[in-house]
Amino acid sequence: MKYVDEFRDPELARHLSRRIAERVEPGRHYKVMEVCGGHTHAIYRYGVQDYLPESIELVHGPGCPVCVIPMGRIDDATVIAEANPDMILTCFGDLMRVPGGRGSFLDSRARGADIRVVYSPLDALRVAVDNPEREVVFYAIGFETTAPSTALTLQRAKADGVTNFSVFCNHVTIIPAIKAILDSPDLRLDAFLGPGHVSTVIGNRPYEWIAHDEGMPIVVAGFEPLDLLESIAMVVDQLADGRAEVENQYARVVRDEGNPVALAAIADTMSLRPWFEWRGLGSINHSALQVSERYAEFDAELRFEVPGVRVADPKACQCGEVLKGVLKPWECKVFGTACTPETPIGTCMVSSEGACAAYYNFGKAARQRVELKIKA
């Protein structure tokens, strides 16, 4: 475990904290958005916020794929699963409790639908091979991080001639979401921490417009506490120097060009949707992927009669404002009372990457350590 320990060294954390405090401008308030939900959880799990000057506010973005799925897309899947008794619907575990207008996948399973948890799309394909008399649908979800695994599974299904397998595609793309955030009148930001996992696939170049057109620094960050502190130090250095650049703190994993093999697989099997609805952000142009015409026989939306349900979020739920960074989770009216991980009203409390779940699980401890913050 020595390699991990090197990224959690408390003395290095204190050194980075002092470096950040020395570079902040007195009297200035900084808003830095960490786009990725994995970053949000790491920040609160390790108390990263407590090593920062009070003038630096970390804002939580829409980089949790489960959180941004609208209720209607959950309902679409439950409808086709319940309408086709011979169907096996497969999905990742954190989707099971995501609330839709008709309840969650767990509720649908209680009504008789065969919904199973898998750990990868290849597991879903194996279910299809093992059950040739039944239709097997994989509920694909995630940013560009998980799209390659779905793409490779589609290629395998085609190569192996599996005819009872299809994908209900809900993969979304990060760049249109960032554009929607920057176009929002509700929020003003100073910089971004770029998503590390997404960037392993797409690389650093897609973010150049943020620096060049918006004049805003972005640093692609890793997920260990020292990764995050160093990334924030790099952001503060840019702001102090009057620079706006794309920098790569996560260079041990991320390359400028991304992963060409993964990108080629996505391009082969998927195409951009004209529009896709995001929870809290509304419909965004070219912000999601669908199964391409080349693989149309594996598209569940063509194979089955999908109703295309649109469902408004519950009035009590403020997941949309949380996803846009307008509200902190604890400012939501139902946070920690009516809405908990056991009884979620919104998706941000369900997902392992959701900001509300991060606050609920780790936020109390972080607030108790607030007196340890280093003043600028």
N, C-alpha and C positions, 0 to 999 in steps of 0.2 A: 504493500500500500504506500510505499515511499513516494511514488509519482503523484498520487492524489494529495498526500500530505503537503507536498511542495506548493500546491495551489490553495492551501488553507493555513498558511503560516501566519500566526497572529502578529509577529513582529513586522513582516512585510505589509500586512494590512494596516498597521499603525503608520508605517512609513508612507504608504500611498495616501492615507487619510491626511497626514500633514502636508504632503505635496498638493493635494486638492485644496486644502484650506488656504495654503499660501497663494494659490493662483486665482481664487475667486475675487471678484471686484466688490469692495465694500458697498453695501447699500443696494446691491443688485440681487434680484430673485431669478433663479434659473429653473426652467421647466424642461426636463429631459424625459422623453417617452421611451420606455423599453417596449418594443413592439411585441416581443415574444412572451407568451404565458409561462414558458419555462424559466425565463429570466425573472418574472414576477415571483414565482415560487422560490427561486434561489435567493432572491433579495430578502424575503421574509424568513425563510428557513435559517439563513446564516446571519441575519441581522445586519446586512450590508448598509441599510439606510442609517444605522446608528454610527457608522464611521464617516458620515458626510456632514458638512456644515448645514445648519438649518436653512441656509439660503438656497440649497439645492433640493428641489422637489422632483421626485420620480413619479412619472405619470404612466399609468398602465394602459397598454394599447389593445388592439383587436386581434392579437396573434395567437388566439386559442381557437383551433378549428371547430371543436365541439360547441364552443360558446356562440359562434356566429351563425350556426345553422338555425334557420327560422323554424317555427313550430310546424308550419305547413309541410316541410320536407319530412319531418318525423311522421306526420299524419299520412302522407302519401305512401310511405313504406308500410305502415300498419294496415292501411286499407288493402293494398295488394296482397299482403301476407295473409290477412283474414279472408280475403275473397278467393284465395287459391289454396285449398286444403293440402294439396300435394307439394306446396312450396316449403323450402327451408330458407329462412332469412338469416344471414350471418352478419355479424358486426363486431366491432371492438367493444370491450367491456364497459368503457365509460359512456357509451351511448345508451346503455340499457335503461338508465334512470332519467334521461333527458326528457323533460315534459313537452308534450305536444297538446293540441287541442282535444285529442281523444285519449289522452293519457300517455304513458311512456311505453317503451317496448316491453317492460315487465308487465304492465297492465294488459297489453295485447297478448302476451304469452299466457297470462291468466285466463284470457278469453278463448284460448285454444290454438293460437298461432304457434307454429314451430319456429322459434327465434333462438339462435344459438350464438354464443360468444366464441370468437376465434382470435388468434394472436397475430395472424397475417392473412392477406388475401390468398396466399398459397394454401393455407389451411382450409379456406372456403372451397378452393378448387378441389382439394382432396376429398372434402365432403361430397362434392358433386360426383367425383369418380366412384366413390364408395356407395352412392345412392343413384344409380343411373335411371331409375324409374321416377325420380322426383326432380323438380326444378329447384336449383340452388341459386340464390341471389346474394351477392356481397354488397353491403352498404358501404361504399367507399367514401372516406372522409379524410380531410387533412389538407395542409398547404402543399407546396412543391416538395416538402420533406418526404411525405408518404406517397405521393403520386407515382414515383418510379416503381414502387413495389406493386401497385395496381397495374401499371403498364406492363411490367414483366410477366405478371400473372395472365393478362390478356394475351400476350404473345405465346405463352405456354399453352393456354387453352386452345388457341387457334392451331398451333403446331401439333398438338395431341388430338385434335378433332373432338374435343369435349363439347357436346351439343346441349347439355342441360345446365349450363353455367352462364350467368349474366351478372353485370355490374350496375348498381344504382349509384351513379357517379355524383358525388358532392365535393369533389376537390376544388379548392379555391386558390387564388393567386394573391401574393402579398402586395405587389406594386399598386394595383388599383385601390386596395384598401388604404394604403398610405396616402395616396392622392386624395381619397375621400376625406381622410382625417385633416389634411392640410387645407382642403376647401371648406371645412366646417367653420362657421362663424363663432362656434361656442368655445373654441380652444385656441390658444396661442402658445406655440412651443419654441424652444431655443435650439434643440438638437434631438437626435435619435440615437438609441442603441439598436443597431441592426440585428435581426434575428440570426443566430448562429446556425441552427439546423437547416433552415431554408437556404441559407447562403452556401452551404456545402453543395447544394444542387445547382442553384442559379448563379452563384458567384457574386462578385462585388460590383461588376459593371452596371447592372440594372439600377443601382442606386445613384449613379452619377448625376442624374437630373435633380436630385434633392440638393446636392451641393451647388451645382452650376445654376439651376433655374430658381431655386428657392433660397439660396444663400444660407443653407443650414448644414452644420456638421452632422455626419453620421459615422459611427464607429461600430463595425460588426464585432459582436462580443461573444465570448465563451460563457460557460455556465457555472464555473467554480467561483467562489467569492472573490478571489484575487483577480480573476478574469474581469469581473464586473467592476471592481474598484479601479483596475488599470484602465478599463474602457472609459469610465467616467472621468478619470484623470486626463485621458487623451481628448475627450470632449471639452473639458474645461480649458486645456491648453489651446485648443483651436479657438474657442471663444475669446480667451484672453489675448491671443495673437491677431484676432480679426480675420481668421481663416475659415473657410468652409470647404471641407474635403471629405472624401470617402477614405476612411482608414480601416485597416484590418487587424484588430487585436487577436482574432482567432486564427492566426496564420498557420498554426499547427494542423488545422483541419481544412480551412476555407482557402480556395484559390480564386484568383480574379475571374477566370473563365468558368468556374463552377465544375460540374461533373458532366463532361460531354456525352458519356455513355447513357447516363440517366436522362439527360435532356433529349437525346435521340429517341429513347424508348417512349418518352412522353409524347414527342412530336409524331411518332409512328401510330400511336394508339388513341390519342385524344386531340380534341380541338377546342378552341375558345367558345364559350357560350356568348350569345349576343348580350344577354342580361342575366343576372342572378341576384336573388334577394338575400341580403345579409341582415341578421338580427341587429337592430340598433342603427344600422347605416343605410337601410333601404336598398333599392335595386341599384346595382353598380354595373356599368357596361364592361364587358370582356373581363370579368373578375372571377370566372370559374371555368372549369373544364367539363367537357362531356365526351362520351365515347365517340370516336371518329367514325366516319362512314365506312372506312376500311374494315372496321370491327363492329359494324352495325348489328350483326347477329348476336353479339354479346351485350347489347344495350338493353337493360331491363325496362327503360322508359319506352322502348319500341316494342319489346316483347309482351309487355303487360299494359293494361289500361290504367294509367296513372292519372288520378283526378286533378292534379295540379292545385292542391288546396293552398289557400292563403289564410292565415290565422293571425289576428292581432295579439300581441303580447298581453298578458294580464296587466291590468292597470296598476296593481300594486308593485309590479316588478320594474326595476330601473336598470336592467342589464344593458340596455342600449346606451344609457348615459355612462355606465361604467366602462363599456367597451370603447367608447369614444374618448375616455379619459376626462370627461366632464365632472363626474362624481367619483369619489373614493367609495369602495364597497360599503364601509361602515356608515356612509351618509344615506344609503338606501333605507327606506322606511321599514322594510321587513327583514333587513339583514340580521341574522342571528336570533330572530324571534320566530316569525312564521316561516322564514326561509332558512333552512339549515341543510347540511349535506344529506341528512336522513329524510328531510321533507323539503326538497328543493322546489322553488317556484320558478326560478330562472336558471339558465344554463351555466352561468358564471359560478354557481355554487355546486354544480354537478361535476364538471370536468376536473381532472387532475391538474390541468393547466389554468383553470379559471381563477381570476383575480379574487373573487369573493371567497372561494375555497382557500386560497392562500392566506387571506386576512383571517378567516375563521380558524384555520389550523395553526397559523404562526403569528398572526398579528398581535395577539394579546401579549405574547412574550416580547415582541419588538417594542411595543408601547411602554412596557415596563423598563426597558433599557434606554429610554430616550435621554435620560440624564447623562449617559455615557457619550453622547455626541460631542464632537470636537467643534467648538465655535470658531468661525472664521475671524 
